[in-house]
């Protein structure tokens, strides 16, 4: 669930991408496929918000035109300890040790083509 950080009330126009810039203000840039002729130009600052960002949060402009944030989704969940890393390493080496069927088939195919080539 997102929480509002700053109420700016920006009215969106079609063909523009609205975002929070590095300074924490609401800016907009022309979309490449936003309807109409794509005009190459610099992004425009729409409204001063002065939002200070925190790590681990995703900031965006919501449907009402206000600045909101939500917790970033991270992969995994469990901590990566040394035991987990060691188990992963073991699985990887075990996979390498056993030859795959496809590689075995390729080897036999190579041998047969070599034998046929020698006979000719």
Residue, then its C-alpha position, 0 to 999 in steps of 0.5 A: x500500500x502506498x502512502x502520500x508524501x506530498x500533496x502537489x495536485x498535478x494535472x496530467x496531460x496526455x503524451x507526457x511522463x510525470x516523475x520525481x526528479x533528482x531534486x525531489x520535484x515533480x517533472x515531466x518529459x515527452x513520451x516516445x509513443x505518447x500520442x502526437x508528434x514526439x518533440x525532443x526537448x529537455x524535461x520540464x519541472x512542473x511543481x516544486x515538492x522538495x521531497x527527501x528520498x529514503x533508501x528502500x522506497x519507490x517514489x511515484x506520482x499517483x493518480x491524484x497527481x500527488x507524490x507517493x511512495x511504496x516499499x520496494x519489492x526485493x527478491x528472496x527474503x531469507x538472509x544469505x548466510x555462509x551455510x546457504x552459499x556453501x549448499x549452493x556451491x555444492x549443488x552447482x558442482x554436482x550439476x557439473x559432475x554429471x554429464x547431461x544426456x544432450x552432451x553425451x548424444x553430441x559426443x556419440x554423434x561426433x564419433x559416428x561422423x568421424x568414423x564415416x569420414x574415415x571410411x570414405 
